[in-house]
Amino acid sequence: MATLEELTDRIRRAAASEAGAAGLGSSIKLDLKGEGVIHIDGAAVTNDDLPADLVVTVALKDLTALGKGELDPTRAMMTGRLRLSDMGLAMRLQPKIQSLFSKAA
């Protein structure tokens, strides 16, 4: 399992190389349930706990499992392992988020 620093670095590299990262049009905060945060705003990726348009609350191990395809996102939401602050925004951003995270995996 990747550490917070490793995962942040992967997302940072993917956001910097991904033209669509700047095209997200919204900021995203991954709240890793006490293990830290990853804030994504265009190509800027930090571990600062800043406000964001969309907050995704998920444990680091579950985020890793989601990225590897070992955990179904719908099942994770239904069981409370994944929470979204704005379901509508998450649905609109889903293809762009998926593209970004597939490059970070």
C-alpha positions as CSV (number, residue, x, y, z in Angstrom):
1,M,0.0,0.0,0.0
2,A,1.3,3.4,-0.9
3,T,2.0,6.0,1.8
4,L,0.4,9.4,1.8
5,E,3.5,11.0,0.5
6,E,3.9,8.4,-2.4
7,L,0.2,8.8,-3.3
8,T,0.4,12.6,-3.2
9,D,3.5,12.5,-5.4
10,R,1.8,10.2,-8.0
11,I,-1.3,12.4,-8.1
12,R,1.0,15.5,-8.4
13,R,2.8,14.0,-11.4
14,A,-0.4,12.9,-13.1
15,A,-2.0,16.3,-12.6
16,A,1.1,18.1,-14.0
17,S,1.1,15.9,-17.1
18,E,-2.6,15.6,-17.6
19,A,-4.1,18.4,-19.6
20,G,-7.5,17.5,-18.1
21,A,-6.4,18.1,-14.5
22,A,-6.5,21.8,-15.0
23,G,-9.8,21.2,-16.8
24,L,-11.4,19.7,-13.7
25,G,-12.9,23.2,-13.1
26,S,-13.3,22.3,-9.4
27,S,-11.0,21.6,-6.5
28,I,-11.1,18.2,-4.8
29,K,-10.0,17.3,-1.3
30,L,-9.4,13.6,-0.4
31,D,-9.9,13.3,3.3
32,L,-8.1,10.1,4.2
33,K,-9.9,9.7,7.6
34,G,-7.1,10.8,9.9
35,E,-4.3,9.7,7.7
36,G,-4.0,13.1,6.0
37,V,-5.5,15.0,3.1
38,I,-4.7,15.5,-0.6
39,H,-5.9,18.7,-2.1
40,I,-6.1,18.9,-5.9
41,D,-6.7,22.3,-7.6
42,G,-5.8,22.1,-11.2
43,A,-2.1,21.1,-11.4
44,A,-1.5,22.2,-7.7
45,V,-1.5,19.1,-5.5
46,T,-0.7,19.5,-1.7
47,N,-1.4,18.0,1.6
48,D,-2.8,21.2,2.9
49,D,-6.3,20.9,4.5
50,L,-7.9,23.6,2.3
51,P,-11.6,24.1,1.4
52,A,-12.6,22.3,-1.8
53,D,-15.6,22.1,-4.1
54,L,-15.8,18.4,-3.6
55,V,-14.7,16.5,-0.5
56,V,-14.2,12.7,-0.9
57,T,-13.8,11.0,2.5
58,V,-12.2,7.6,2.2
59,A,-9.5,5.6,4.1
60,L,-6.1,5.4,2.4
61,K,-6.4,1.6,2.1
62,D,-9.8,1.9,0.5
63,L,-8.6,4.6,-1.9
64,T,-5.8,2.2,-2.9
65,A,-8.3,-0.6,-3.4
66,L,-10.5,1.7,-5.5
67,G,-7.6,2.7,-7.7
68,K,-6.6,-1.0,-8.3
69,G,-10.2,-1.9,-9.1
70,E,-10.4,-4.2,-6.1
71,L,-13.2,-2.1,-4.5
72,D,-16.4,-1.1,-6.3
73,P,-17.1,2.6,-5.9
74,T,-20.9,2.0,-5.6
75,R,-20.4,-0.7,-2.9
76,A,-17.9,1.6,-1.1
77,M,-20.5,4.3,-1.0
78,M,-23.3,2.0,0.1
79,T,-21.2,0.6,2.9
80,G,-20.0,4.0,4.1
81,R,-16.4,3.4,3.1
82,L,-16.6,6.3,0.7
83,R,-18.5,9.6,1.3
84,L,-19.0,12.5,-1.1
85,S,-19.8,16.0,-0.1
86,D,-21.6,16.7,-3.4
87,M,-22.9,13.7,-5.4
88,G,-24.0,15.8,-8.4
89,L,-20.6,17.4,-8.7
90,A,-18.9,14.0,-8.2
91,M,-21.0,12.5,-11.0
92,R,-20.1,15.4,-13.4
93,L,-16.4,15.1,-12.6
94,Q,-16.2,11.3,-12.5
95,P,-14.7,10.8,-16.0
96,K,-12.0,13.4,-15.4
97,I,-11.3,12.2,-11.9
98,Q,-11.1,8.6,-13.1
99,S,-8.6,9.6,-15.9
100,L,-6.4,11.5,-13.4
101,F,-6.3,8.7,-10.9
102,S,-5.7,6.0,-13.5
103,K,-2.5,7.9,-14.4
104,A,-1.6,8.1,-10.7
105,A,-2.0,4.4,-10.0
